[in-house]
């Protein structure tokens, strides 16, 4: 068997996780489904997302997602929706992430957040990205 390049293996793993995630959400109602990538957060949800981000994410990712010495900035072109879709954020919270773009170390999984909480956090991050001209 010919060894596969690392990128091909990573793409295959991502596709498998994405298919599993899509299959797991097949029984969800449309109201439970996350908003489309890049969709602006509703005003009440933006405030909830900001509060959740401050509590669960800002220690490493900084106020407003600007980054710290412990974690990367989420308001950065690397995290634009075309490179890190919303599914990547859900997966990062649920499973953690191995360091791959930055040298901050691995991100642990983040417990205690519901899918709705993560949706609100993503909405907040996407709003900050749009304000910075990242689409």
Protein Blocks (a to p, Z undefined) as FASTA:
>chain_A
ZZddfklmmmmmmmmmmmmmmmmmmmpcfklpccdehiacdfklmmmmmmmmmmmmmmmn
oghhlopakbccfbbfklgmklmgfklmmmmmmnopadfkbcnbpadddehiafklmmmm
mmmmmmmmmmnopZZ
